[in-house]
Amino acid sequence: MANKADIDAAQKAIDAANNAINKLDLCGLYDCAWQSNNGYQRIIDYNKEQLGVTDDEQ
């Protein structure tokens, strides 16, 4: 089970990836990269729910 530090670190990585993806918007790569990153975001959100971590606690 991930802990809050793991989730925070993963969230930072996802945010960084989103920033990179936003700059990358070429030749349809954007859609592919965004969909894959969005999948990771759902995993993070799920883990937060399992831990009972809310955005208010951050």
mmCIF file of the N, C-alpha and C atoms, coordinates in Angstrom:
data_MODEL
# 
_entry.id   MODEL 
# 
loop_
_atom_site.group_PDB 
_atom_site.id 
_atom_site.type_symbol 
_atom_site.label_atom_id 
_atom_site.label_alt_id 
_atom_site.label_comp_id 
_atom_site.label_asym_id 
_atom_site.label_entity_id 
_atom_site.label_seq_id 
_atom_site.pdbx_PDB_ins_code 
_atom_site.Cartn_x 
_atom_site.Cartn_y 
_atom_site.Cartn_z 
_atom_site.occupancy 
_atom_site.B_iso_or_equiv 
_atom_site.pdbx_formal_charge 
_atom_site.auth_seq_id 
_atom_site.auth_comp_id 
_atom_site.auth_asym_id 
_atom_site.auth_atom_id 
_atom_site.pdbx_PDB_model_num 
ATOM 1   N N  . MET A 1 1  ? 0.851  -1.193 0.000   1.00 0.00 ? 1  MET A N  1 
ATOM 2   C CA . MET A 1 1  ? 0.000  0.000  0.000   1.00 0.00 ? 1  MET A CA 1 
ATOM 3   C C  . MET A 1 1  ? 0.888  1.245  0.000   1.00 0.00 ? 1  MET A C  1 
ATOM 4   N N  . ALA A 1 2  ? 0.570  2.155  -0.844  1.00 0.00 ? 2  ALA A N  1 
ATOM 5   C CA . ALA A 1 2  ? 1.319  3.407  -0.910  1.00 0.00 ? 2  ALA A CA 1 
ATOM 6   C C  . ALA A 1 2  ? 1.011  4.256  0.312   1.00 0.00 ? 2  ALA A C  1 
ATOM 7   N N  . ASN A 1 3  ? 1.985  5.021  0.745   1.00 0.00 ? 3  ASN A N  1 
ATOM 8   C CA . ASN A 1 3  ? 1.705  5.970  1.819   1.00 0.00 ? 3  ASN A CA 1 
ATOM 9   C C  . ASN A 1 3  ? 1.613  7.381  1.242   1.00 0.00 ? 3  ASN A C  1 
ATOM 10  N N  . LYS A 1 4  ? 1.316  8.331  2.111   1.00 0.00 ? 4  LYS A N  1 
ATOM 11  C CA . LYS A 1 4  ? 1.077  9.696  1.622   1.00 0.00 ? 4  LYS A CA 1 
ATOM 12  C C  . LYS A 1 4  ? 2.307  10.261 0.923   1.00 0.00 ? 4  LYS A C  1 
ATOM 13  N N  . ALA A 1 5  ? 3.492  9.966  1.427   1.00 0.00 ? 5  ALA A N  1 
ATOM 14  C CA . ALA A 1 5  ? 4.717  10.480 0.795   1.00 0.00 ? 5  ALA A CA 1 
ATOM 15  C C  . ALA A 1 5  ? 4.852  9.918  -0.620  1.00 0.00 ? 5  ALA A C  1 
ATOM 16  N N  . ASP A 1 6  ? 4.557  8.628  -0.792  1.00 0.00 ? 6  ASP A N  1 
ATOM 17  C CA . ASP A 1 6  ? 4.609  8.021  -2.126  1.00 0.00 ? 6  ASP A CA 1 
ATOM 18  C C  . ASP A 1 6  ? 3.619  8.698  -3.059  1.00 0.00 ? 6  ASP A C  1 
ATOM 19  N N  . ILE A 1 7  ? 2.420  8.932  -2.554  1.00 0.00 ? 7  ILE A N  1 
ATOM 20  C CA . ILE A 1 7  ? 1.372  9.548  -3.366  1.00 0.00 ? 7  ILE A CA 1 
ATOM 21  C C  . ILE A 1 7  ? 1.763  10.972 -3.738  1.00 0.00 ? 7  ILE A C  1 
ATOM 22  N N  . ASP A 1 8  ? 2.298  11.716 -2.789  1.00 0.00 ? 8  ASP A N  1 
ATOM 23  C CA . ASP A 1 8  ? 2.713  13.094 -3.078  1.00 0.00 ? 8  ASP A CA 1 
ATOM 24  C C  . ASP A 1 8  ? 3.818  13.112 -4.123  1.00 0.00 ? 8  ASP A C  1 
ATOM 25  N N  . ALA A 1 9  ? 4.770  12.190 -4.000  1.00 0.00 ? 9  ALA A N  1 
ATOM 26  C CA . ALA A 1 9  ? 5.870  12.127 -4.965  1.00 0.00 ? 9  ALA A CA 1 
ATOM 27  C C  . ALA A 1 9  ? 5.337  11.769 -6.350  1.00 0.00 ? 9  ALA A C  1 
ATOM 28  N N  . ALA A 1 10 ? 4.421  10.819 -6.398  1.00 0.00 ? 10 ALA A N  1 
ATOM 29  C CA . ALA A 1 10 ? 3.838  10.424 -7.683  1.00 0.00 ? 10 ALA A CA 1 
ATOM 30  C C  . ALA A 1 10 ? 3.029  11.574 -8.276  1.00 0.00 ? 10 ALA A C  1 
ATOM 31  N N  . GLN A 1 11 ? 2.322  12.302 -7.431  1.00 0.00 ? 11 GLN A N  1 
ATOM 32  C CA . GLN A 1 11 ? 1.538  13.433 -7.913  1.00 0.00 ? 11 GLN A CA 1 
ATOM 33  C C  . GLN A 1 11 ? 2.450  14.496 -8.522  1.00 0.00 ? 11 GLN A C  1 
ATOM 34  N N  . LYS A 1 12 ? 3.587  14.749 -7.872  1.00 0.00 ? 12 LYS A N  1 
ATOM 35  C CA . LYS A 1 12 ? 4.545  15.723 -8.411  1.00 0.00 ? 12 LYS A CA 1 
ATOM 36  C C  . LYS A 1 12 ? 5.063  15.256 -9.763  1.00 0.00 ? 12 LYS A C  1 
ATOM 37  N N  . ALA A 1 13 ? 5.333  13.955 -9.881  1.00 0.00 ? 13 ALA A N  1 
ATOM 38  C CA . ALA A 1 13 ? 5.815  13.420 -11.157 1.00 0.00 ? 13 ALA A CA 1 
ATOM 39  C C  . ALA A 1 13 ? 4.746  13.568 -12.241 1.00 0.00 ? 13 ALA A C  1 
ATOM 40  N N  . ILE A 1 14 ? 3.506  13.311 -11.884 1.00 0.00 ? 14 ILE A N  1 
ATOM 41  C CA . ILE A 1 14 ? 2.409  13.450 -12.845 1.00 0.00 ? 14 ILE A CA 1 
ATOM 42  C C  . ILE A 1 14 ? 2.257  14.908 -13.263 1.00 0.00 ? 14 ILE A C  1 
ATOM 43  N N  . ASP A 1 15 ? 2.349  15.823 -12.310 1.00 0.00 ? 15 ASP A N  1 
ATOM 44  C CA . ASP A 1 15 ? 2.244  17.242 -12.640 1.00 0.00 ? 15 ASP A CA 1 
ATOM 45  C C  . ASP A 1 15 ? 3.366  17.654 -13.584 1.00 0.00 ? 15 ASP A C  1 
ATOM 46  N N  . ALA A 1 16 ? 4.579  17.163 -13.317 1.00 0.00 ? 16 ALA A N  1 
ATOM 47  C CA . ALA A 1 16 ? 5.712  17.476 -14.187 1.00 0.00 ? 16 ALA A CA 1 
ATOM 48  C C  . ALA A 1 16 ? 5.484  16.893 -15.583 1.00 0.00 ? 16 ALA A C  1 
ATOM 49  N N  . ALA A 1 17 ? 4.961  15.665 -15.632 1.00 0.00 ? 17 ALA A N  1 
ATOM 50  C CA . ALA A 1 17 ? 4.675  15.040 -16.924 1.00 0.00 ? 17 ALA A CA 1 
ATOM 51  C C  . ALA A 1 17 ? 3.613  15.831 -17.676 1.00 0.00 ? 17 ALA A C  1 
ATOM 52  N N  . ASN A 1 18 ? 2.598  16.278 -16.972 1.00 0.00 ? 18 ASN A N  1 
ATOM 53  C CA . ASN A 1 18 ? 1.559  17.093 -17.617 1.00 0.00 ? 18 ASN A CA 1 
ATOM 54  C C  . ASN A 1 18 ? 2.150  18.363 -18.209 1.00 0.00 ? 18 ASN A C  1 
ATOM 55  N N  . ASN A 1 19 ? 3.058  19.001 -17.469 1.00 0.00 ? 19 ASN A N  1 
ATOM 56  C CA . ASN A 1 19 ? 3.694  20.213 -17.974 1.00 0.00 ? 19 ASN A CA 1 
ATOM 57  C C  . ASN A 1 19 ? 4.489  19.912 -19.238 1.00 0.00 ? 19 ASN A C  1 
ATOM 58  N N  . ALA A 1 20 ? 5.216  18.792 -19.233 1.00 0.00 ? 20 ALA A N  1 
ATOM 59  C CA . ALA A 1 20 ? 5.995  18.404 -20.404 1.00 0.00 ? 20 ALA A CA 1 
ATOM 60  C C  . ALA A 1 20 ? 5.068  18.088 -21.574 1.00 0.00 ? 20 ALA A C  1 
ATOM 61  N N  . ILE A 1 21 ? 3.985  17.370 -21.296 1.00 0.00 ? 21 ILE A N  1 
ATOM 62  C CA . ILE A 1 21 ? 3.031  17.001 -22.346 1.00 0.00 ? 21 ILE A CA 1 
ATOM 63  C C  . ILE A 1 21 ? 2.425  18.252 -22.970 1.00 0.00 ? 21 ILE A C  1 
ATOM 64  N N  . ASN A 1 22 ? 2.111  19.241 -22.146 1.00 0.00 ? 22 ASN A N  1 
ATOM 65  C CA . ASN A 1 22 ? 1.510  20.467 -22.660 1.00 0.00 ? 22 ASN A CA 1 
ATOM 66  C C  . ASN A 1 22 ? 2.441  21.174 -23.639 1.00 0.00 ? 22 ASN A C  1 
ATOM 67  N N  . LYS A 1 23 ? 3.756  21.017 -23.459 1.00 0.00 ? 23 LYS A N  1 
ATOM 68  C CA . LYS A 1 23 ? 4.735  21.643 -24.347 1.00 0.00 ? 23 LYS A CA 1 
ATOM 69  C C  . LYS A 1 23 ? 5.006  20.788 -25.585 1.00 0.00 ? 23 LYS A C  1 
ATOM 70  N N  . LEU A 1 24 ? 4.514  19.560 -25.561 1.00 0.00 ? 24 LEU A N  1 
ATOM 71  C CA . LEU A 1 24 ? 4.888  18.570 -26.560 1.00 0.00 ? 24 LEU A CA 1 
ATOM 72  C C  . LEU A 1 24 ? 3.912  18.457 -27.716 1.00 0.00 ? 24 LEU A C  1 
ATOM 73  N N  . ASP A 1 25 ? 2.834  19.190 -27.656 1.00 0.00 ? 25 ASP A N  1 
ATOM 74  C CA . ASP A 1 25 ? 1.653  18.997 -28.495 1.00 0.00 ? 25 ASP A CA 1 
ATOM 75  C C  . ASP A 1 25 ? 1.968  18.908 -29.990 1.00 0.00 ? 25 ASP A C  1 
ATOM 76  N N  . LEU A 1 26 ? 2.567  17.817 -30.437 1.00 0.00 ? 26 LEU A N  1 
ATOM 77  C CA . LEU A 1 26 ? 2.971  17.632 -31.837 1.00 0.00 ? 26 LEU A CA 1 
ATOM 78  C C  . LEU A 1 26 ? 2.326  16.376 -32.417 1.00 0.00 ? 26 LEU A C  1 
ATOM 79  N N  . CYS A 1 27 ? 1.848  16.448 -33.602 1.00 0.00 ? 27 CYS A N  1 
ATOM 80  C CA . CYS A 1 27 ? 1.551  15.270 -34.430 1.00 0.00 ? 27 CYS A CA 1 
ATOM 81  C C  . CYS A 1 27 ? 0.762  14.183 -33.714 1.00 0.00 ? 27 CYS A C  1 
ATOM 82  N N  . GLY A 1 28 ? -0.185 14.554 -32.862 1.00 0.00 ? 28 GLY A N  1 
ATOM 83  C CA . GLY A 1 28 ? -0.984 13.533 -32.194 1.00 0.00 ? 28 GLY A CA 1 
ATOM 84  C C  . GLY A 1 28 ? -0.307 12.874 -31.017 1.00 0.00 ? 28 GLY A C  1 
ATOM 85  N N  . LEU A 1 29 ? 0.952  13.199 -30.746 1.00 0.00 ? 29 LEU A N  1 
ATOM 86  C CA . LEU A 1 29 ? 1.621  12.622 -29.572 1.00 0.00 ? 29 LEU A CA 1 
ATOM 87  C C  . LEU A 1 29 ? 0.910  13.056 -28.298 1.00 0.00 ? 29 LEU A C  1 
ATOM 88  N N  . TYR A 1 30 ? 0.381  14.266 -28.337 1.00 0.00 ? 30 TYR A N  1 
ATOM 89  C CA . TYR A 1 30 ? -0.287 14.809 -27.156 1.00 0.00 ? 30 TYR A CA 1 
ATOM 90  C C  . TYR A 1 30 ? -1.377 13.862 -26.670 1.00 0.00 ? 30 TYR A C  1 
ATOM 91  N N  . ASP A 1 31 ? -2.257 13.433 -27.581 1.00 0.00 ? 31 ASP A N  1 
ATOM 92  C CA . ASP A 1 31 ? -3.393 12.600 -27.169 1.00 0.00 ? 31 ASP A CA 1 
ATOM 93  C C  . ASP A 1 31 ? -2.923 11.295 -26.552 1.00 0.00 ? 31 ASP A C  1 
ATOM 94  N N  . CYS A 1 32 ? -1.960 10.668 -27.175 1.00 0.00 ? 32 CYS A N  1 
ATOM 95  C CA . CYS A 1 32 ? -1.453 9.384  -26.686 1.00 0.00 ? 32 CYS A CA 1 
ATOM 96  C C  . CYS A 1 32 ? -0.826 9.554  -25.304 1.00 0.00 ? 32 CYS A C  1 
ATOM 97  N N  . ALA A 1 33 ? 0.022  10.553 -25.160 1.00 0.00 ? 33 ALA A N  1 
ATOM 98  C CA . ALA A 1 33 ? 0.715  10.780 -23.889 1.00 0.00 ? 33 ALA A CA 1 
ATOM 99  C C  . ALA A 1 33 ? -0.282 11.180 -22.805 1.00 0.00 ? 33 ALA A C  1 
ATOM 100 N N  . TRP A 1 34 ? -1.235 12.025 -23.166 1.00 0.00 ? 34 TRP A N  1 
ATOM 101 C CA . TRP A 1 34 ? -2.192 12.487 -22.171 1.00 0.00 ? 34 TRP A CA 1 
ATOM 102 C C  . TRP A 1 34 ? -3.025 11.326 -21.658 1.00 0.00 ? 34 TRP A C  1 
ATOM 103 N N  . GLN A 1 35 ? -3.471 10.453 -22.545 1.00 0.00 ? 35 GLN A N  1 
ATOM 104 C CA . GLN A 1 35 ? -4.303 9.318  -22.117 1.00 0.00 ? 35 GLN A CA 1 
ATOM 105 C C  . GLN A 1 35 ? -3.534 8.425  -21.160 1.00 0.00 ? 35 GLN A C  1 
ATOM 106 N N  . SER A 1 36 ? -2.271 8.174  -21.455 1.00 0.00 ? 36 SER A N  1 
ATOM 107 C CA . SER A 1 36 ? -1.497 7.308  -20.585 1.00 0.00 ? 36 SER A CA 1 
ATOM 108 C C  . SER A 1 36 ? -1.268 7.989  -19.235 1.00 0.00 ? 36 SER A C  1 
ATOM 109 N N  . ASN A 1 37 ? -0.981 9.278  -19.236 1.00 0.00 ? 37 ASN A N  1 
ATOM 110 C CA . ASN A 1 37 ? -0.769 9.995  -17.980 1.00 0.00 ? 37 ASN A CA 1 
ATOM 111 C C  . ASN A 1 37 ? -2.063 10.069 -17.181 1.00 0.00 ? 37 ASN A C  1 
ATOM 112 N N  . ASN A 1 38 ? -3.173 10.229 -17.865 1.00 0.00 ? 38 ASN A N  1 
ATOM 113 C CA . ASN A 1 38 ? -4.463 10.297 -17.190 1.00 0.00 ? 38 ASN A CA 1 
ATOM 114 C C  . ASN A 1 38 ? -4.739 8.996  -16.443 1.00 0.00 ? 38 ASN A C  1 
ATOM 115 N N  . GLY A 1 39 ? -4.307 7.880  -17.000 1.00 0.00 ? 39 GLY A N  1 
ATOM 116 C CA . GLY A 1 39 ? -4.441 6.589  -16.316 1.00 0.00 ? 39 GLY A CA 1 
ATOM 117 C C  . GLY A 1 39 ? -3.688 6.587  -14.998 1.00 0.00 ? 39 GLY A C  1 
ATOM 118 N N  . TYR A 1 40 ? -2.479 7.144  -14.999 1.00 0.00 ? 40 TYR A N  1 
ATOM 119 C CA . TYR A 1 40 ? -1.714 7.228  -13.756 1.00 0.00 ? 40 TYR A CA 1 
ATOM 120 C C  . TYR A 1 40 ? -2.427 8.121  -12.746 1.00 0.00 ? 40 TYR A C  1 
ATOM 121 N N  . GLN A 1 41 ? -3.013 9.209  -13.226 1.00 0.00 ? 41 GLN A N  1 
ATOM 122 C CA . GLN A 1 41 ? -3.715 10.112 -12.308 1.00 0.00 ? 41 GLN A CA 1 
ATOM 123 C C  . GLN A 1 41 ? -4.869 9.380  -11.624 1.00 0.00 ? 41 GLN A C  1 
ATOM 124 N N  . ARG A 1 42 ? -5.565 8.533  -12.353 1.00 0.00 ? 42 ARG A N  1 
ATOM 125 C CA . ARG A 1 42 ? -6.665 7.780  -11.746 1.00 0.00 ? 42 ARG A CA 1 
ATOM 126 C C  . ARG A 1 42 ? -6.145 6.834  -10.667 1.00 0.00 ? 42 ARG A C  1 
ATOM 127 N N  . ILE A 1 43 ? -4.976 6.244  -10.893 1.00 0.00 ? 43 ILE A N  1 
ATOM 128 C CA . ILE A 1 43 ? -4.388 5.354  -9.883  1.00 0.00 ? 43 ILE A CA 1 
ATOM 129 C C  . ILE A 1 43 ? -4.057 6.151  -8.626  1.00 0.00 ? 43 ILE A C  1 
ATOM 130 N N  . ILE A 1 44 ? -3.469 7.331  -8.799  1.00 0.00 ? 44 ILE A N  1 
ATOM 131 C CA . ILE A 1 44 ? -3.142 8.187  -7.650  1.00 0.00 ? 44 ILE A CA 1 
ATOM 132 C C  . ILE A 1 44 ? -4.416 8.546  -6.889  1.00 0.00 ? 44 ILE A C  1 
ATOM 133 N N  . ASP A 1 45 ? -5.446 8.941  -7.623  1.00 0.00 ? 45 ASP A N  1 
ATOM 134 C CA . ASP A 1 45 ? -6.701 9.316  -6.963  1.00 0.00 ? 45 ASP A CA 1 
ATOM 135 C C  . ASP A 1 45 ? -7.272 8.132  -6.194  1.00 0.00 ? 45 ASP A C  1 
ATOM 136 N N  . TYR A 1 46 ? -7.199 6.942  -6.793  1.00 0.00 ? 46 TYR A N  1 
ATOM 137 C CA . TYR A 1 46 ? -7.691 5.737  -6.118  1.00 0.00 ? 46 TYR A CA 1 
ATOM 138 C C  . TYR A 1 46 ? -6.910 5.492  -4.833  1.00 0.00 ? 46 TYR A C  1 
ATOM 139 N N  . ASN A 1 47 ? -5.580 5.605  -4.906  1.00 0.00 ? 47 ASN A N  1 
ATOM 140 C CA . ASN A 1 47 ? -4.756 5.379  -3.715  1.00 0.00 ? 47 ASN A CA 1 
ATOM 141 C C  . ASN A 1 47 ? -5.063 6.397  -2.634  1.00 0.00 ? 47 ASN A C  1 
ATOM 142 N N  . LYS A 1 48 ? -5.311 7.635  -3.029  1.00 0.00 ? 48 LYS A N  1 
ATOM 143 C CA . LYS A 1 48 ? -5.678 8.654  -2.044  1.00 0.00 ? 48 LYS A CA 1 
ATOM 144 C C  . LYS A 1 48 ? -6.973 8.258  -1.344  1.00 0.00 ? 48 LYS A C  1 
ATOM 145 N N  . GLU A 1 49 ? -7.938 7.774  -2.112  1.00 0.00 ? 49 GLU A N  1 
ATOM 146 C CA . GLU A 1 49 ? -9.207 7.363  -1.512  1.00 0.00 ? 49 GLU A CA 1 
ATOM 147 C C  . GLU A 1 49 ? -8.985 6.215  -0.531  1.00 0.00 ? 49 GLU A C  1 
ATOM 148 N N  . GLN A 1 50 ? -8.134 5.266  -0.908  1.00 0.00 ? 50 GLN A N  1 
ATOM 149 C CA . GLN A 1 50 ? -7.884 4.113  -0.044  1.00 0.00 ? 50 GLN A CA 1 
ATOM 150 C C  . GLN A 1 50 ? -7.249 4.551  1.274   1.00 0.00 ? 50 GLN A C  1 
ATOM 151 N N  . LEU A 1 51 ? -6.429 5.570  1.213   1.00 0.00 ? 51 LEU A N  1 
ATOM 152 C CA . LEU A 1 51 ? -5.764 6.058  2.412   1.00 0.00 ? 51 LEU A CA 1 
ATOM 153 C C  . LEU A 1 51 ? -6.634 7.023  3.195   1.00 0.00 ? 51 LEU A C  1 
ATOM 154 N N  . GLY A 1 52 ? -7.723 7.459  2.585   1.00 0.00 ? 52 GLY A N  1 
ATOM 155 C CA . GLY A 1 52 ? -8.533 8.467  3.243   1.00 0.00 ? 52 GLY A CA 1 
ATOM 156 C C  . GLY A 1 52 ? -7.863 9.831  3.209   1.00 0.00 ? 52 GLY A C  1 
ATOM 157 N N  . VAL A 1 53 ? -7.007 10.034 2.227   1.00 0.00 ? 53 VAL A N  1 
ATOM 158 C CA . VAL A 1 53 ? -6.337 11.333 2.090   1.00 0.00 ? 53 VAL A CA 1 
ATOM 159 C C  . VAL A 1 53 ? -7.248 12.230 1.262   1.00 0.00 ? 53 VAL A C  1 
ATOM 160 N N  . THR A 1 54 ? -7.517 13.395 1.781   1.00 0.00 ? 54 THR A N  1 
ATOM 161 C CA . THR A 1 54 ? -8.321 14.359 1.023   1.00 0.00 ? 54 THR A CA 1 
ATOM 162 C C  . THR A 1 54 ? -7.458 15.539 0.634   1.00 0.00 ? 54 THR A C  1 
ATOM 163 N N  . ASP A 1 55 ? -7.911 16.318 -0.329  1.00 0.00 ? 55 ASP A N  1 
ATOM 164 C CA . ASP A 1 55 ? -7.145 17.480 -0.741  1.00 0.00 ? 55 ASP A CA 1 
ATOM 165 C C  . ASP A 1 55 ? -7.012 18.488 0.405   1.00 0.00 ? 55 ASP A C  1 
ATOM 166 N N  . ASP A 1 56 ? -7.936 18.453 1.358   1.00 0.00 ? 56 ASP A N  1 
ATOM 167 C CA . ASP A 1 56 ? -7.870 19.375 2.484   1.00 0.00 ? 56 ASP A CA 1 
ATOM 168 C C  . ASP A 1 56 ? -6.644 19.125 3.350   1.00 0.00 ? 56 ASP A C  1 
ATOM 169 N N  . GLU A 1 57 ? -6.128 17.890 3.349   1.00 0.00 ? 57 GLU A N  1 
ATOM 170 C CA . GLU A 1 57 ? -5.004 17.541 4.205   1.00 0.00 ? 57 GLU A CA 1 
ATOM 171 C C  . GLU A 1 57 ? -3.670 17.909 3.594   1.00 0.00 ? 57 GLU A C  1 
ATOM 172 N N  . GLN A 1 58 ? -3.652 18.278 2.356   1.00 0.00 ? 58 GLN A N  1 
ATOM 173 C CA . GLN A 1 58 ? -2.367 18.530 1.693   1.00 0.00 ? 58 GLN A CA 1 
ATOM 174 C C  . GLN A 1 58 ? -1.820 19.893 2.047   1.00 0.00 ? 58 GLN A C  1 
# 
